[in-house]
Amino acid sequence: MAVSQQEARDALQEIAHTHDRAKVLQGYATAAPHFFIWGAVWGVGYVVSALSPPASAWIWWILIVLGCFGDVVVARRQRRSDDYRLTWRYPAAFVIFVIFVFATYYILGVVPNDLRPHATFPPLIVATAYCLAGLWFGRRFLVAGMLFAALTLGGFAFLKDTTLFLFWMAFLGGGSLILVGVWLRRV
Amino acid sequence: MAEPDDVIHQQNRLKIMSALNALKEGEWCEFMRLRAVVQATDGNLGTHLATLEKAGYVAIKKEFVGKKPRTSIAITRVGRKAFAAHVDFLREMIGDTD
């Protein structure tokens, strides 16, 4: 088979283009179930916080542990079952995330009894992480991050009643994560 | 000089191999996602996958998830080696030997 220089150049360009597209779509498919898990975690966590504010002190810890466990199960199904290095990054990432959030509360002196800033800050960090991921790993992550940030900030700015704000975060925050998961899965 | 791989060089099969080569070892790609990457019709993709499977370059797994059939595809070690050799050939053709 004779292959000209131009054909070789075109073929290499096609390979690079397909490789990039495959990576992006694979990333979306890998991320989708994690959006479902954390959408459910946000939803349940904020509903419980709205109905029983004192319970928010412990319910989030249980939900975060369950969410991390779900991440590990999903990641192990998606990859080779013996690859612990990848799957244990999820709980490790959340430990770092929680330490960062509480360190920020400590430094900035967020009022401990006011639930609204506590309920707003972690989702904003998550939204920022999605936006940053979108710059490298696919525009849909950027859209998801911007949507999530807009809903969170919008709720914080306009819903001064704490219970109403927590329900807003449960249904629009958690719901938008689940919808983004569906959107990523369908590509 | 390296030789071109006739099985891989066809445009759609080149895309399929490139998409599967982007996955980590042991990872499978669902048929629907591969179709989205390659942008081919079901029939066209099926025909080219059969050719690649016959050459031993891809493995195809069919299973049921609940009541829905699911087809997944992965590149084999032989396929990865053949694809790398073909890319080397293409690079040699344009004088890129790095």
Interface residues (C-beta under 8 A of the other chain):
Chain A: M1 V3 Q5 A8 R9 A11 L12 E14 I15 T18 H19 R21 A22 K23 L25 Q26 A29 Q78 R79 R80 V187
Chain B: P4 D6 H9 Q11 L14 K15 S18 A19 L20 N21 A22 L23 K24 E25 G26 E27 C29 E30 R33 A36 V37 V38 V87 F89 L90 R91 M93 I94
